[in-house]
Amino acid sequence: MQLTINGKVQTVEEGADRLLLWVLRDELGYTGTRFGCGAGICGSCTVHVDGVATRSCITPLAAVEGKEIRTIEGLAGENGLHPVQQAFINQQVPQCGWCMSGQIMTAAAFLDANPAASEEEIVNAMSNNYCRCGCYVRIKAAVQEAGLAMASRQEVLV
């Protein structure tokens, strides 16, 4: 089976019931995608599948064949960090860091679709990603900062 991950085609062993998280981490070395709950609840395993934030711990390979998969390792661009990554650094969000790749991937997918999001929309979008350290205030601030950066970049392009 061929998967396109971070723009690169990779061949993995067939197995429609195999879960994307374990293929990414154990076979392909994309260890930035974290295992949290294993039930699709906490969000630490979030990746993008065709631009949509997706829980890789419950996503079988059959569901992603022929689709574009992006992990935290593929989020930064040629010009540097993604605005969400930079904002998480600026706001000093991480404590233990376990949930951060999932938080960042969820925020990036959300802001790609809605960079001018309101505070309420941000809180709602991020509400299904859990942080055991309780960094929610800083997470919200980082997502707001990134949204402003992304919205202003869009205005320049228009």
N, C-alpha and C positions, 0 to 999 in steps of 0.2 A: 504494500500500500504506500502511496506517495502522499506526503503532507507538505504543505507550503508553510514554513515557519519563519517569521521575520524576513520574508522575501526570498528564502532559500528552500528549494525543493529537497526534501529528505525522504529516504525510503525506510520504512519500518515494517516489522513483521505483521502480517495480516492478523486479524482478531477483532471482529466487530464489537465484542463485549469488553475489550481492553479499554481502560480509562485513560483519557488524554493526560491527566496529571502525571501518572506513573511513566508514561512513554516520554513525556517532556523531561522529567527529572532523572529517571533511572537509565533510560536508553540514550537520550540525546543531550543530557548534561545541562538543561535549562533549569538550574536549581534556584533561580530567583522566584519561580512559581512555588509557593509553599503549600504544604499539607497542614490543614487546621482541623476541621471537624470530620471530613470525609462524607458529609451528608449534604453539601451544597448550601449550608446555612451561614457560615462565618465570613466567607468571601476571601480568605487569604489565598485561595488558589485561582483567583480571577485572571483570565486572559481575554484577549479580544478574538472573536471569530467573526470574520467579515465586518469588523468594526463594532461588534456588539459585545459588551461585557458578559462573559460566560464563565460559569463555575466548572473548572476543568476536572474536579474530583468526582463529578457525576456525569461527565460528558463522554460517551463512548466514541471510539475512533470512527465508527461508521457515520456519526453525525457531523464530522469535520472533514471528511474526505472531499477534496476538490475545493475547499474553502481556504481563505487566508487566515492564518493564525498568527497573532502577535503576542509575544511574551514581554515581560518587563525588560529583558535584555534587548529587545528590538524597539523599544519606545523612543529612545533618543534618536535624533536625526543627525544628518551630516553637519549641521551648524551647532550641535551641542545638545544639552539636555532638553527634554520636552518641558514646556512651561509648568506642568504639574510637578515634575521631578524637581525643578528649580525652586518652585514655591514651597515644596515640602522641606527642602533644605533651608530656605530663607526663614521659614516659620519654625524651624527646629522641631518638626513633628515627631520623629521616631524616638521611642524609648527603647523597648526591647527589639523593635523592628520586625517582628514576625508577621504582622498583618500588613505591613507597609506596601509590599508589591501589589497586593490585592486592592488596597485602598487607592493606590496611585492608578492602577489599571481601571478601576471603576470610575474614578474621577475623570481620567483622560477620555474614556468613551463617552461619558456624560457631557463633558465640556466640548468635545468635538461636535456634538449635535446641538449644544445649547451654551455657547460661551458667555452669553449675557444673562445667565441664570440668576434668579433672585435667591436671597438667603433661604427662604422656605423651600425652594426647588432643590437647592444644594443639600439641605438637611434631609429631605425626602429621598434624594438620589443616593445618598451615602448611608442611609439608615439600615441597610441590610448588610453592611460590613462592620464586623465587630472588632473592637480594640480592647484587649484585656487591660492595657495600661491606662485606659480612659483619656486618650489624647483627642477627644472629639472636638474640643474648642479650637485646638491648633489645626486639626484636620480641616474643619470648616473654614478657618482663616486662610489656609493654604489653597483650598479649592477656590475661594473667592479671589485671591491674588492671581491664581492661574487663569481664572475666567476673565479677569480684567486684562491680563496680558494677551490672551488669545483673542478677545473681542477687539482690542486696539490693533492687533496685527491684521485682523480681518478688515477693519476700516481702512487701513493703509492699502490693502490689496484691491479694494473696491474703487 
